[in-house]
Amino acid sequence: MTPTTSRNLIDARRDDAATVLVNYWYTASHDDALDDLHNVVEQWSTAPWPQELLSFSSYLSIDGHTALTFVQSTGSDSYRPFVRSLRVPARAEAVEYRPHRSILLADPPPEPGCVVVATFDVDGPERQAYIIDAVINAIEQAPPAANRGMISANFFVSTDGTRVLNFAEWTSDEAHEAFLDGVARAAALRVSQSIPRVRPIGHRRLHVHRVLEPAASRPAADLARGAVDRERRRRRLRVVGSQEDRRRRSDVAPCGGLGPGVPAMRRRRIAGEVLP
């Protein structure tokens, strides 16, 4: 299959994505991170994909120093041979996850403005399920106003039993910042920090950089929506130009500003973890 640039965002809850492969790395500057992401996207967009792969998406943290790739697949058998055929940094080892549980707070969900990825280090599958249930319970028990702006929380468990990843969608940077100062976040922290054999690693807020997805992997209903969207964009182009096209010309989808780079430092790459 040949991948194509697709929608601005992935469907984190798609039923056919039985496997998710996530990779993080850290760079000394915003420019280094963007260079890496452009390199990785170019390789993924030009290489023929195995049939198993459903989507590839890349993200950049708001401070400009964390790059993330998120791959959805029906399985993992063909992913690693495919990645080994690519060049560094695209061939970096990823952590393999399985979807476990999601909570949707807005139905129908609006388009996310940013994503927040949080990870936990845990001692085995039982702890994976326990912390996920505890965090979702805390979200559900909080007053609706406390979670304003949270669209969804999508939890994934690593196949080796040592990690939990929460891929949360938010309407905007500002909504997530308000949450960080509120009672719901304080309650979630108390829960996650009090559970034995569970260690919160931290979180990163990120903006989507690129999404690649073979047209063949998209559900029929989604393809129909895509045709309608294309027609709407075509009509807008005749009048004022397409906002979608303007977004594609930018490096990162809009959702607040990106932080400036820091002075030069030794570049670090740490696959599979997010530090506080």
Secondary structure, DSSP 8 states (H G I E B T S, - for coil): ----B--SS--TT-TT--EEEEEEEE-SSHHHHHHHHHHHHHHHHHS---TTEEEEEEEEETTS-EEEEEEEES-STTHHHHHHTS-TTTT---EEEEEEEEEESSSS----SEEEEEEEEESSHHHHHHHHHHHHHHHHHS-GGGGTTEEEEEEEEETTSSEEEEEEEES-HHHHHHHHTSHHHHHHHHHHHHSTTEEEEEEEEEEEEEEE--GGGS-HHHHHHHHHHHHHHHHHHHHT--HHHHHHHSSS--SS------S-------TT----
